Amino acid sequence: MYFLHGSSRINERGHLEIGGCDTTELAKQYGTPLYIMDEAYIRQKMRSYVQAFQKERLAFRVAYASKAFSTMAMCRIADEEGLMLDVVSEGEIYTALEAGFPAERIYFHGNNKTPQELEFALDKGIYLFVVDNFDELHLLQHLSKEKGKTARVILRVTPGVEAHTHEYIQTGKEDSKFGFGLESGQALEGVRQALNCDHLELLGFHCHIGSQIFETEAFELTISKMSKFFQTCYERWGMITRIFNTGGGFGIRYEQGDTPKEPAEYVAVIAQAVRESMKDLPCLPEIWIEPGRSIVGEAGTTLYTVGTVKDVPNIRKYVAVDGGMTDNIRPALYQAKYEAILANRANEASSEVVTIAGKACEEGDILVWDVALPPVKQGDLLAISCTGAYNYSMASNYNRVRRPAVVFVQNGQADLVVERESLADLVSHDRIPARLAKKKVGLTI
Ligand code: LLP
């Protein structure tokens, strides 16, 4: 069953409409595949996190994890909504700054920030660094010293909590490439060393336990473990934890059966756990969260044109669309599930179960296994919902396929925010060495 997220609806013409825009018109105007982002829904999600914290009367910051979907227009929205921006590369910093996002609301994550990236971030004056490991701590101290600056830092701690989600996006367990382990004692040692770095100002800690998490117990457990750690830091060094960033990871509804909580519920659980377990600290830290998926995921829909249909008698019918793993790698990478609908015949009853295949030269390039649709034919428009997070941002040019355009829709207006790549774009970084240059072949007599 296709679920209508945000402003999506089926209009009088029986077409899928998003943000007041008929998707069949969008396909005509912008072509397919096309990422359609419901702007009002994005803003509403951002506001619900902010309002939930305001209700809790806790000092807080809400950041948007831009890895989920980073474009200049998206940064404008995050800026207008007053959010901070969690970035993970020089490229994401550059995108934000080019969009006019203020450096003082950007902070930098990553397990292997290069010296060049750290220098770039220091020069641009971003707000803080989430230091991931000892090597980075020393490198940042060294670079800050060289530049005569003091960098604000928080340490990323791996709390040893296993959230129930796909193994590849589970990041809170001790055996992780991210962060200072809590249970191994690395986190405490990290604090000791950070406090000795005269060009770093240690303001607090960060934990991110995974992504697409539905249950709240993992957050409560993390907060409770971390509160003991904050207490130890206070007792040993008089260190006051000013910032506690509890990460992102809040789940969304990709398919029937997914049971995410509302933003307000996640925030209420976090606030309650903080109040309860941190009441004996000298003061409550400012609580930060950094959701990505739950802000943009359900706001995105990808529109495809159906091409070939292949029936394997008694086995399955493959319906191939003009995109696939190049615009959505998630089914192939994480066995992610999606729902689909025929956007141009959205009212028609389903009569057959088909498999939506991509066009890449990979047997595993399947977007949706077994979805019930009306009889599908060439030229139909197929929409897949919930593609706003980790789709465009993980898109590739495999098979030299051009990456799709992105439009923001709201109130019946569509705005192009990323142009479709051109054929020329595909070869724009290619170079042919002189020795391989095509020789003019003259006529030999
Ligand atoms: N903070 C940190 C430190 C993170 O590593 C992540 C995601 C987030 C925040 C945002 O998490 P979210 O709220 O979006 O769940 N490509 C995968 C997801 C990878 C998540 C990476 N880190 C996917 O498509 O499911």
Residues whose N, C-alpha, C, O or C-beta is under 5 A from the ligand:
A	BS01	LLP	A65 A68 I169 H208 G210 S211 Q212 G247 G248 G249 F250 E290 P291 G292 R293 S294 R330 Y390
